[in-house]
Amino acid sequence: MIFVLIFLFLCFVLEIIMLGLIFSSIVINIENLEMQGINTKTNVSSIVVNVEIYLYKILKIVKIKFYKEYFKVFFVKFYYKKTLKYEDNKQLSKIIINAIKKNKIKIKKIRPELKTFKFDLNFGTEDAVITSLLTPTLSGFIVYLLRKFTKKLNKKDYEFKITPNYFSTNNFSIKFETKIKLKTWELLKS
């Protein structure tokens, strides 16, 4: 009789843990992303990305913080080049693409929810006509994304600014901050 009660208790605990993982959420918070580019050279000035996993969408169980050259998990620093063992950025992008192909990750089925979105773009091309055509196209694309992935739009949390630069050659400057919430159930289904 005692063994049956212990077995039922263990099954109950495992079921609670499994339900917690199914109904948990992942929050990706891009706090600071700044990039500049002139002609073909691109420079990432700063980047800070937080990835947090919430159990039952309330209790934070994991927090990973990504910086430009390393990431932190539970106050331990891991440097990208040592951890992923790559020499240059082309090799890193091949590693990521192969991991996506190998695991057959289907991004189409995942519906993220945007909590905040702040985007500032200053760009220019060699041709003023192309710059003037790209400005409303990018604005329309951003508005489409905001309408598709947000529940309530308010001006305080969702703002973007696209400034065309007609005088210069190919250049851009981006400042980006966002908070994205993913449901674990949708990740498991894909």
PAVEX-345473 format. One record per residue (C-alpha): residue in three letters; chain; residue number from 0; x, y, z. Coordinates in nm, 3 decimals. Example, Ala and Ser with C-alpha at 12.3 -4.5 7.8 and 13.67 -1.06 7.14 Angstrom:
2
<site><residu>ALA</residu><chaine>A</chaine><num>0</num><c1>1.230</c1><c2>-0.450</c2><c3>0.780</c3></site>
<site><residu>SER</residu><chaine>A</chaine><num>1</num><c1>1.367</c1><c2>-0.106</c2><c3>0.714</c3></site>
//
This chain:
190
<site><residu>MET</residu><chaine>A</chaine><num>0</num><c1>0.000</c1><c2>0.000</c2><c3>0.000</c3></site>
<site><residu>ILE</residu><chaine>A</chaine><num>1</num><c1>0.283</c1><c2>0.242</c2><c3>0.086</c3></site>
<site><residu>PHE</residu><chaine>A</chaine><num>2</num><c1>0.458</c1><c2>0.166</c2><c3>-0.244</c3></site>
<site><residu>VAL</residu><chaine>A</chaine><num>3</num><c1>0.143</c1><c2>0.252</c2><c3>-0.435</c3></site>
<site><residu>LEU</residu><chaine>A</chaine><num>4</num><c1>0.112</c1><c2>0.584</c2><c3>-0.250</c3></site>
<site><residu>ILE</residu><chaine>A</chaine><num>5</num><c1>0.479</c1><c2>0.665</c2><c3>-0.317</c3></site>
<site><residu>PHE</residu><chaine>A</chaine><num>6</num><c1>0.433</c1><c2>0.575</c2><c3>-0.683</c3></site>
<site><residu>LEU</residu><chaine>A</chaine><num>7</num><c1>0.121</c1><c2>0.793</c2><c3>-0.712</c3></site>
<site><residu>PHE</residu><chaine>A</chaine><num>8</num><c1>0.300</c1><c2>1.081</c2><c3>-0.539</c3></site>
<site><residu>LEU</residu><chaine>A</chaine><num>9</num><c1>0.595</c1><c2>1.055</c2><c3>-0.780</c3></site>
<site><residu>CYS</residu><chaine>A</chaine><num>10</num><c1>0.357</c1><c2>1.045</c2><c3>-1.077</c3></site>
<site><residu>PHE</residu><chaine>A</chaine><num>11</num><c1>0.178</c1><c2>1.354</c2><c3>-0.943</c3></site>
<site><residu>VAL</residu><chaine>A</chaine><num>12</num><c1>0.508</c1><c2>1.544</c2><c3>-0.900</c3></site>
<site><residu>LEU</residu><chaine>A</chaine><num>13</num><c1>0.626</c1><c2>1.448</c2><c3>-1.251</c3></site>
<site><residu>GLU</residu><chaine>A</chaine><num>14</num><c1>0.292</c1><c2>1.557</c2><c3>-1.397</c3></site>
<site><residu>ILE</residu><chaine>A</chaine><num>15</num><c1>0.315</c1><c2>1.894</c2><c3>-1.221</c3></site>
<site><residu>ILE</residu><chaine>A</chaine><num>16</num><c1>0.668</c1><c2>1.944</c2><c3>-1.361</c3></site>
<site><residu>MET</residu><chaine>A</chaine><num>17</num><c1>0.562</c1><c2>1.843</c2><c3>-1.713</c3></site>
<site><residu>LEU</residu><chaine>A</chaine><num>18</num><c1>0.261</c1><c2>2.076</c2><c3>-1.707</c3></site>
<site><residu>GLY</residu><chaine>A</chaine><num>19</num><c1>0.486</c1><c2>2.353</c2><c3>-1.580</c3></site>
<site><residu>LEU</residu><chaine>A</chaine><num>20</num><c1>0.722</c1><c2>2.306</c2><c3>-1.872</c3></site>
<site><residu>ILE</residu><chaine>A</chaine><num>21</num><c1>0.438</c1><c2>2.290</c2><c3>-2.124</c3></site>
<site><residu>PHE</residu><chaine>A</chaine><num>22</num><c1>0.267</c1><c2>2.602</c2><c3>-1.993</c3></site>
<site><residu>SER</residu><chaine>A</chaine><num>23</num><c1>0.589</c1><c2>2.797</c2><c3>-1.942</c3></site>
<site><residu>SER</residu><chaine>A</chaine><num>24</num><c1>0.708</c1><c2>3.089</c2><c3>-2.152</c3></site>
<site><residu>ILE</residu><chaine>A</chaine><num>25</num><c1>1.035</c1><c2>3.221</c2><c3>-2.289</c3></site>
<site><residu>VAL</residu><chaine>A</chaine><num>26</num><c1>1.098</c1><c2>3.596</c2><c3>-2.287</c3></site>
<site><residu>ILE</residu><chaine>A</chaine><num>27</num><c1>1.368</c1><c2>3.739</c2><c3>-2.515</c3></site>
<site><residu>ASN</residu><chaine>A</chaine><num>28</num><c1>1.459</c1><c2>4.095</c2><c3>-2.422</c3></site>
<site><residu>ILE</residu><chaine>A</chaine><num>29</num><c1>1.694</c1><c2>4.283</c2><c3>-2.654</c3></site>
<site><residu>GLU</residu><chaine>A</chaine><num>30</num><c1>1.796</c1><c2>4.570</c2><c3>-2.428</c3></site>
<site><residu>ASN</residu><chaine>A</chaine><num>31</num><c1>2.052</c1><c2>4.741</c2><c3>-2.643</c3></site>
<site><residu>LEU</residu><chaine>A</chaine><num>32</num><c1>2.153</c1><c2>4.675</c2><c3>-3.002</c3></site>
<site><residu>GLU</residu><chaine>A</chaine><num>33</num><c1>2.354</c1><c2>4.939</c2><c3>-3.185</c3></site>
<site><residu>MET</residu><chaine>A</chaine><num>34</num><c1>2.500</c1><c2>4.885</c2><c3>-3.531</c3></site>
<site><residu>GLN</residu><chaine>A</chaine><num>35</num><c1>2.667</c1><c2>5.113</c2><c3>-3.783</c3></site>
<site><residu>GLY</residu><chaine>A</chaine><num>36</num><c1>2.774</c1><c2>5.042</c2><c3>-4.136</c3></site>
<site><residu>ILE</residu><chaine>A</chaine><num>37</num><c1>2.955</c1><c2>5.233</c2><c3>-4.407</c3></site>
<site><residu>ASN</residu><chaine>A</chaine><num>38</num><c1>2.975</c1><c2>5.076</c2><c3>-4.753</c3></site>
<site><residu>THR</residu><chaine>A</chaine><num>39</num><c1>3.063</c1><c2>4.711</c2><c3>-4.681</c3></site>
<site><residu>LYS</residu><chaine>A</chaine><num>40</num><c1>3.198</c1><c2>4.741</c2><c3>-4.325</c3></site>
<site><residu>THR</residu><chaine>A</chaine><num>41</num><c1>2.954</c1><c2>4.673</c2><c3>-4.042</c3></site>
<site><residu>ASN</residu><chaine>A</chaine><num>42</num><c1>3.029</c1><c2>4.741</c2><c3>-3.677</c3></site>
<site><residu>VAL</residu><chaine>A</chaine><num>43</num><c1>2.820</c1><c2>4.622</c2><c3>-3.383</c3></site>
<site><residu>SER</residu><chaine>A</chaine><num>44</num><c1>2.882</c1><c2>4.881</c2><c3>-3.111</c3></site>
<site><residu>SER</residu><chaine>A</chaine><num>45</num><c1>2.691</c1><c2>4.712</c2><c3>-2.833</c3></site>
<site><residu>ILE</residu><chaine>A</chaine><num>46</num><c1>2.444</c1><c2>4.432</c2><c3>-2.778</c3></site>
<site><residu>VAL</residu><chaine>A</chaine><num>47</num><c1>2.273</c1><c2>4.302</c2><c3>-2.464</c3></site>
<site><residu>VAL</residu><chaine>A</chaine><num>48</num><c1>2.015</c1><c2>4.024</c2><c3>-2.496</c3></site>
<site><residu>ASN</residu><chaine>A</chaine><num>49</num><c1>1.835</c1><c2>3.858</c2><c3>-2.202</c3></site>
<site><residu>VAL</residu><chaine>A</chaine><num>50</num><c1>1.668</c1><c2>3.519</c2><c3>-2.240</c3></site>
<site><residu>GLU</residu><chaine>A</chaine><num>51</num><c1>1.447</c1><c2>3.422</c2><c3>-1.947</c3></site>
<site><residu>ILE</residu><chaine>A</chaine><num>52</num><c1>1.241</c1><c2>3.107</c2><c3>-1.897</c3></site>
<site><residu>TYR</residu><chaine>A</chaine><num>53</num><c1>0.934</c1><c2>3.134</c2><c3>-1.675</c3></site>
<site><residu>LEU</residu><chaine>A</chaine><num>54</num><c1>0.772</c1><c2>2.826</c2><c3>-1.521</c3></site>
<site><residu>TYR</residu><chaine>A</chaine><num>55</num><c1>0.391</c1><c2>2.856</c2><c3>-1.533</c3></site>
<site><residu>LYS</residu><chaine>A</chaine><num>56</num><c1>0.454</c1><c2>3.201</c2><c3>-1.688</c3></site>
<site><residu>ILE</residu><chaine>A</chaine><num>57</num><c1>0.525</c1><c2>3.338</c2><c3>-1.338</c3></site>
<site><residu>LEU</residu><chaine>A</chaine><num>58</num><c1>0.836</c1><c2>3.186</c2><c3>-1.175</c3></site>
<site><residu>LYS</residu><chaine>A</chaine><num>59</num><c1>1.169</c1><c2>3.273</c2><c3>-1.344</c3></site>
<site><residu>ILE</residu><chaine>A</chaine><num>60</num><c1>1.389</c1><c2>2.961</c2><c3>-1.347</c3></site>
<site><residu>VAL</residu><chaine>A</chaine><num>61</num><c1>1.665</c1><c2>3.047</c2><c3>-1.598</c3></site>
<site><residu>LYS</residu><chaine>A</chaine><num>62</num><c1>1.822</c1><c2>3.375</c2><c3>-1.707</c3></site>
<site><residu>ILE</residu><chaine>A</chaine><num>63</num><c1>2.087</c1><c2>3.388</c2><c3>-1.978</c3></site>
<site><residu>LYS</residu><chaine>A</chaine><num>64</num><c1>2.244</c1><c2>3.722</c2><c3>-2.069</c3></site>
<site><residu>PHE</residu><chaine>A</chaine><num>65</num><c1>2.419</c1><c2>3.759</c2><c3>-2.406</c3></site>
<site><residu>TYR</residu><chaine>A</chaine><num>66</num><c1>2.678</c1><c2>4.031</c2><c3>-2.462</c3></site>
<site><residu>LYS</residu><chaine>A</chaine><num>67</num><c1>2.892</c1><c2>4.114</c2><c3>-2.764</c3></site>
<site><residu>GLU</residu><chaine>A</chaine><num>68</num><c1>3.174</c1><c2>3.868</c2><c3>-2.687</c3></site>
<site><residu>TYR</residu><chaine>A</chaine><num>69</num><c1>3.037</c1><c2>3.637</c2><c3>-2.416</c3></site>
<site><residu>PHE</residu><chaine>A</chaine><num>70</num><c1>2.722</c1><c2>3.516</c2><c3>-2.245</c3></site>
<site><residu>LYS</residu><chaine>A</chaine><num>71</num><c1>2.639</c1><c2>3.461</c2><c3>-1.878</c3></site>
<site><residu>VAL</residu><chaine>A</chaine><num>72</num><c1>2.450</c1><c2>3.169</c2><c3>-1.726</c3></site>
<site><residu>PHE</residu><chaine>A</chaine><num>73</num><c1>2.414</c1><c2>3.181</c2><c3>-1.348</c3></site>
<site><residu>PHE</residu><chaine>A</chaine><num>74</num><c1>2.699</c1><c2>3.437</c2><c3>-1.316</c3></site>
<site><residu>VAL</residu><chaine>A</chaine><num>75</num><c1>2.941</c1><c2>3.221</c2><c3>-1.520</c3></site>
<site><residu>LYS</residu><chaine>A</chaine><num>76</num><c1>3.091</c1><c2>3.376</c2><c3>-1.835</c3></site>
<site><residu>PHE</residu><chaine>A</chaine><num>77</num><c1>3.122</c1><c2>3.170</c2><c3>-2.154</c3></site>
<site><residu>TYR</residu><chaine>A</chaine><num>78</num><c1>3.315</c1><c2>3.323</c2><c3>-2.443</c3></site>
<site><residu>TYR</residu><chaine>A</chaine><num>79</num><c1>3.167</c1><c2>3.247</c2><c3>-2.786</c3></site>
<site><residu>LYS</residu><chaine>A</chaine><num>80</num><c1>3.491</c1><c2>3.160</c2><c3>-2.963</c3></site>
<site><residu>LYS</residu><chaine>A</chaine><num>81</num><c1>3.596</c1><c2>2.913</c2><c3>-2.694</c3></site>
<site><residu>THR</residu><chaine>A</chaine><num>82</num><c1>3.253</c1><c2>2.758</c2><c3>-2.643</c3></site>
<site><residu>LEU</residu><chaine>A</chaine><num>83</num><c1>3.143</c1><c2>2.725</c2><c3>-3.007</c3></site>
<site><residu>LYS</residu><chaine>A</chaine><num>84</num><c1>3.496</c1><c2>2.675</c2><c3>-3.145</c3></site>
<site><residu>TYR</residu><chaine>A</chaine><num>85</num><c1>3.490</c1><c2>2.896</c2><c3>-3.452</c3></site>
<site><residu>GLU</residu><chaine>A</chaine><num>86</num><c1>3.747</c1><c2>3.125</c2><c3>-3.615</c3></site>
<site><residu>ASP</residu><chaine>A</chaine><num>87</num><c1>3.544</c1><c2>3.389</c2><c3>-3.801</c3></site>
<site><residu>ASN</residu><chaine>A</chaine><num>88</num><c1>3.183</c1><c2>3.503</c2><c3>-3.844</c3></site>
<site><residu>LYS</residu><chaine>A</chaine><num>89</num><c1>3.128</c1><c2>3.303</c2><c3>-4.164</c3></site>
<site><residu>GLN</residu><chaine>A</chaine><num>90</num><c1>3.211</c1><c2>2.982</c2><c3>-3.982</c3></site>
<site><residu>LEU</residu><chaine>A</chaine><num>91</num><c1>2.975</c1><c2>3.080</c2><c3>-3.697</c3></site>
<site><residu>SER</residu><chaine>A</chaine><num>92</num><c1>2.687</c1><c2>3.143</c2><c3>-3.939</c3></site>
<site><residu>LYS</residu><chaine>A</chaine><num>93</num><c1>2.749</c1><c2>2.801</c2><c3>-4.100</c3></site>
<site><residu>ILE</residu><chaine>A</chaine><num>94</num><c1>2.733</c1><c2>2.637</c2><c3>-3.755</c3></site>
<site><residu>ILE</residu><chaine>A</chaine><num>95</num><c1>2.398</c1><c2>2.806</c2><c3>-3.681</c3></site>
<site><residu>ILE</residu><chaine>A</chaine><num>96</num><c1>2.246</c1><c2>2.722</c2><c3>-4.023</c3></site>
<site><residu>ASN</residu><chaine>A</chaine><num>97</num><c1>2.357</c1><c2>2.358</c2><c3>-3.995</c3></site>
<site><residu>ALA</residu><chaine>A</chaine><num>98</num><c1>2.203</c1><c2>2.333</c2><c3>-3.646</c3></site>
<site><residu>ILE</residu><chaine>A</chaine><num>99</num><c1>1.871</c1><c2>2.466</c2><c3>-3.777</c3></site>
<site><residu>LYS</residu><chaine>A</chaine><num>100</num><c1>1.875</c1><c2>2.226</c2><c3>-4.074</c3></site>
<site><residu>LYS</residu><chaine>A</chaine><num>101</num><c1>1.983</c1><c2>1.930</c2><c3>-3.860</c3></site>
<site><residu>ASN</residu><chaine>A</chaine><num>102</num><c1>1.708</c1><c2>1.981</c2><c3>-3.601</c3></site>
<site><residu>LYS</residu><chaine>A</chaine><num>103</num><c1>1.451</c1><c2>2.073</c2><c3>-3.869</c3></site>
<site><residu>ILE</residu><chaine>A</chaine><num>104</num><c1>1.332</c1><c2>2.377</c2><c3>-3.678</c3></site>
<site><residu>LYS</residu><chaine>A</chaine><num>105</num><c1>1.016</c1><c2>2.519</c2><c3>-3.834</c3></site>
<site><residu>ILE</residu><chaine>A</chaine><num>106</num><c1>0.997</c1><c2>2.887</c2><c3>-3.753</c3></site>
<site><residu>LYS</residu><chaine>A</chaine><num>107</num><c1>0.670</c1><c2>2.937</c2><c3>-3.946</c3></site>
<site><residu>LYS</residu><chaine>A</chaine><num>108</num><c1>0.454</c1><c2>2.773</c2><c3>-3.675</c3></site>
<site><residu>ILE</residu><chaine>A</chaine><num>109</num><c1>0.590</c1><c2>2.988</c2><c3>-3.389</c3></site>
<site><residu>ARG</residu><chaine>A</chaine><num>110</num><c1>0.380</c1><c2>3.296</c2><c3>-3.305</c3></site>
<site><residu>PRO</residu><chaine>A</chaine><num>111</num><c1>0.579</c1><c2>3.539</c2><c3>-3.091</c3></site>
<site><residu>GLU</residu><chaine>A</chaine><num>112</num><c1>0.411</c1><c2>3.818</c2><c3>-2.897</c3></site>
<site><residu>LEU</residu><chaine>A</chaine><num>113</num><c1>0.581</c1><c2>4.158</c2><c3>-2.901</c3></site>
<site><residu>LYS</residu><chaine>A</chaine><num>114</num><c1>0.565</c1><c2>4.332</c2><c3>-2.563</c3></site>
<site><residu>THR</residu><chaine>A</chaine><num>115</num><c1>0.780</c1><c2>4.635</c2><c3>-2.653</c3></site>
<site><residu>PHE</residu><chaine>A</chaine><num>116</num><c1>0.938</c1><c2>4.754</c2><c3>-2.978</c3></site>
<site><residu>LYS</residu><chaine>A</chaine><num>117</num><c1>1.169</c1><c2>5.054</c2><c3>-3.020</c3></site>
<site><residu>PHE</residu><chaine>A</chaine><num>118</num><c1>1.353</c1><c2>5.091</c2><c3>-3.349</c3></site>
<site><residu>ASP</residu><chaine>A</chaine><num>119</num><c1>1.559</c1><c2>5.380</c2><c3>-3.484</c3></site>
<site><residu>LEU</residu><chaine>A</chaine><num>120</num><c1>1.712</c1><c2>5.356</c2><c3>-3.831</c3></site>
<site><residu>ASN</residu><chaine>A</chaine><num>121</num><c1>1.917</c1><c2>5.619</c2><c3>-4.010</c3></site>
<site><residu>PHE</residu><chaine>A</chaine><num>122</num><c1>2.021</c1><c2>5.499</c2><c3>-4.355</c3></site>
<site><residu>GLY</residu><chaine>A</chaine><num>123</num><c1>2.123</c1><c2>5.608</c2><c3>-4.700</c3></site>
<site><residu>THR</residu><chaine>A</chaine><num>124</num><c1>2.209</c1><c2>5.450</c2><c3>-5.034</c3></site>
<site><residu>GLU</residu><chaine>A</chaine><num>125</num><c1>2.410</c1><c2>5.575</c2><c3>-5.327</c3></site>
<site><residu>ASP</residu><chaine>A</chaine><num>126</num><c1>2.091</c1><c2>5.659</c2><c3>-5.514</c3></site>
<site><residu>ALA</residu><chaine>A</chaine><num>127</num><c1>1.838</c1><c2>5.901</c2><c3>-5.361</c3></site>
<site><residu>VAL</residu><chaine>A</chaine><num>128</num><c1>1.550</c1><c2>5.737</c2><c3>-5.551</c3></site>
<site><residu>ILE</residu><chaine>A</chaine><num>129</num><c1>1.623</c1><c2>5.398</c2><c3>-5.396</c3></site>
<site><residu>THR</residu><chaine>A</chaine><num>130</num><c1>1.649</c1><c2>5.558</c2><c3>-5.052</c3></site>
<site><residu>SER</residu><chaine>A</chaine><num>131</num><c1>1.313</c1><c2>5.730</c2><c3>-5.100</c3></site>
<site><residu>LEU</residu><chaine>A</chaine><num>132</num><c1>1.152</c1><c2>5.401</c2><c3>-5.210</c3></site>
<site><residu>LEU</residu><chaine>A</chaine><num>133</num><c1>1.299</c1><c2>5.199</c2><c3>-4.925</c3></site>
<site><residu>THR</residu><chaine>A</chaine><num>134</num><c1>1.178</c1><c2>5.438</c2><c3>-4.652</c3></site>
<site><residu>PRO</residu><chaine>A</chaine><num>135</num><c1>0.800</c1><c2>5.379</c2><c3>-4.689</c3></site>
<site><residu>THR</residu><chaine>A</chaine><num>136</num><c1>0.857</c1><c2>5.012</c2><c3>-4.772</c3></site>
<site><residu>LEU</residu><chaine>A</chaine><num>137</num><c1>1.043</c1><c2>4.956</c2><c3>-4.444</c3></site>
<site><residu>SER</residu><chaine>A</chaine><num>138</num><c1>0.783</c1><c2>5.159</c2><c3>-4.254</c3></site>
<site><residu>GLY</residu><chaine>A</chaine><num>139</num><c1>0.499</c1><c2>4.953</c2><c3>-4.400</c3></site>
<site><residu>PHE</residu><chaine>A</chaine><num>140</num><c1>0.679</c1><c2>4.628</c2><c3>-4.322</c3></site>
<site><residu>ILE</residu><chaine>A</chaine><num>141</num><c1>0.733</c1><c2>4.731</c2><c3>-3.958</c3></site>
<site><residu>VAL</residu><chaine>A</chaine><num>142</num><c1>0.367</c1><c2>4.836</c2><c3>-3.922</c3></site>
<site><residu>TYR</residu><chaine>A</chaine><num>143</num><c1>0.261</c1><c2>4.498</c2><c3>-4.066</c3></site>
<site><residu>LEU</residu><chaine>A</chaine><num>144</num><c1>0.481</c1><c2>4.314</c2><c3>-3.815</c3></site>
<site><residu>LEU</residu><chaine>A</chaine><num>145</num><c1>0.348</c1><c2>4.522</c2><c3>-3.527</c3></site>
<site><residu>ARG</residu><chaine>A</chaine><num>146</num><c1>-0.015</c1><c2>4.455</c2><c3>-3.626</c3></site>
<site><residu>LYS</residu><chaine>A</chaine><num>147</num><c1>0.052</c1><c2>4.083</c2><c3>-3.668</c3></site>
<site><residu>PHE</residu><chaine>A</chaine><num>148</num><c1>0.244</c1><c2>4.019</c2><c3>-3.343</c3></site>
<site><residu>THR</residu><chaine>A</chaine><num>149</num><c1>0.086</c1><c2>4.255</c2><c3>-3.088</c3></site>
<site><residu>LYS</residu><chaine>A</chaine><num>150</num><c1>-0.242</c1><c2>4.238</c2><c3>-2.902</c3></site>
<site><residu>LYS</residu><chaine>A</chaine><num>151</num><c1>-0.281</c1><c2>4.605</c2><c3>-2.808</c3></site>
<site><residu>LEU</residu><chaine>A</chaine><num>152</num><c1>-0.087</c1><c2>4.883</c2><c3>-2.975</c3></site>
<site><residu>ASN</residu><chaine>A</chaine><num>153</num><c1>0.003</c1><c2>5.185</c2><c3>-2.763</c3></site>
<site><residu>LYS</residu><chaine>A</chaine><num>154</num><c1>0.244</c1><c2>5.459</c2><c3>-2.860</c3></site>
<site><residu>LYS</residu><chaine>A</chaine><num>155</num><c1>0.451</c1><c2>5.429</c2><c3>-2.545</c3></site>
<site><residu>ASP</residu><chaine>A</chaine><num>156</num><c1>0.565</c1><c2>5.069</c2><c3>-2.596</c3></site>
<site><residu>TYR</residu><chaine>A</chaine><num>157</num><c1>0.576</c1><c2>5.051</c2><c3>-2.977</c3></site>
<site><residu>GLU</residu><chaine>A</chaine><num>158</num><c1>0.763</c1><c2>5.321</c2><c3>-3.161</c3></site>
<site><residu>PHE</residu><chaine>A</chaine><num>159</num><c1>0.993</c1><c2>5.333</c2><c3>-3.460</c3></site>
<site><residu>LYS</residu><chaine>A</chaine><num>160</num><c1>1.169</c1><c2>5.604</c2><c3>-3.656</c3></site>
<site><residu>ILE</residu><chaine>A</chaine><num>161</num><c1>1.320</c1><c2>5.570</c2><c3>-4.002</c3></site>
<site><residu>THR</residu><chaine>A</chaine><num>162</num><c1>1.532</c1><c2>5.863</c2><c3>-4.115</c3></site>
<site><residu>PRO</residu><chaine>A</chaine><num>163</num><c1>1.654</c1><c2>5.864</c2><c3>-4.476</c3></site>
<site><residu>ASN</residu><chaine>A</chaine><num>164</num><c1>1.995</c1><c2>6.013</c2><c3>-4.550</c3></site>
<site><residu>TYR</residu><chaine>A</chaine><num>165</num><c1>2.003</c1><c2>6.137</c2><c3>-4.911</c3></site>
<site><residu>PHE</residu><chaine>A</chaine><num>166</num><c1>2.351</c1><c2>6.294</c2><c3>-4.907</c3></site>
<site><residu>SER</residu><chaine>A</chaine><num>167</num><c1>2.582</c1><c2>6.007</c2><c3>-4.826</c3></site>
<site><residu>THR</residu><chaine>A</chaine><num>168</num><c1>2.691</c1><c2>5.682</c2><c3>-4.982</c3></site>
<site><residu>ASN</residu><chaine>A</chaine><num>169</num><c1>2.583</c1><c2>5.345</c2><c3>-4.849</c3></site>
<site><residu>ASN</residu><chaine>A</chaine><num>170</num><c1>2.554</c1><c2>5.380</c2><c3>-4.471</c3></site>
<site><residu>PHE</residu><chaine>A</chaine><num>171</num><c1>2.322</c1><c2>5.292</c2><c3>-4.187</c3></site>
<site><residu>SER</residu><chaine>A</chaine><num>172</num><c1>2.287</c1><c2>5.327</c2><c3>-3.812</c3></site>
<site><residu>ILE</residu><chaine>A</chaine><num>173</num><c1>2.045</c1><c2>5.112</c2><c3>-3.610</c3></site>
<site><residu>LYS</residu><chaine>A</chaine><num>174</num><c1>1.930</c1><c2>5.131</c2><c3>-3.248</c3></site>
<site><residu>PHE</residu><chaine>A</chaine><num>175</num><c1>1.694</c1><c2>4.853</c2><c3>-3.147</c3></site>
<site><residu>GLU</residu><chaine>A</chaine><num>176</num><c1>1.518</c1><c2>4.744</c2><c3>-2.829</c3></site>
<site><residu>THR</residu><chaine>A</chaine><num>177</num><c1>1.241</c1><c2>4.485</c2><c3>-2.802</c3></site>
<site><residu>LYS</residu><chaine>A</chaine><num>178</num><c1>1.081</c1><c2>4.230</c2><c3>-2.574</c3></site>
<site><residu>ILE</residu><chaine>A</chaine><num>179</num><c1>0.943</c1><c2>3.911</c2><c3>-2.729</c3></site>
<site><residu>LYS</residu><chaine>A</chaine><num>180</num><c1>0.741</c1><c2>3.645</c2><c3>-2.548</c3></site>
<site><residu>LEU</residu><chaine>A</chaine><num>181</num><c1>0.725</c1><c2>3.289</c2><c3>-2.680</c3></site>
<site><residu>LYS</residu><chaine>A</chaine><num>182</num><c1>0.501</c1><c2>3.011</c2><c3>-2.554</c3></site>
<site><residu>THR</residu><chaine>A</chaine><num>183</num><c1>0.683</c1><c2>2.684</c2><c3>-2.490</c3></site>
<site><residu>TRP</residu><chaine>A</chaine><num>184</num><c1>0.385</c1><c2>2.485</c2><c3>-2.616</c3></site>
<site><residu>GLU</residu><chaine>A</chaine><num>185</num><c1>0.423</c1><c2>2.638</c2><c3>-2.964</c3></site>
<site><residu>LEU</residu><chaine>A</chaine><num>186</num><c1>0.795</c1><c2>2.555</c2><c3>-2.964</c3></site>
<site><residu>LEU</residu><chaine>A</chaine><num>187</num><c1>0.723</c1><c2>2.195</c2><c3>-2.870</c3></site>
<site><residu>LYS</residu><chaine>A</chaine><num>188</num><c1>0.460</c1><c2>2.159</c2><c3>-3.144</c3></site>
<site><residu>SER</residu><chaine>A</chaine><num>189</num><c1>0.698</c1><c2>2.278</c2><c3>-3.419</c3></site>
//
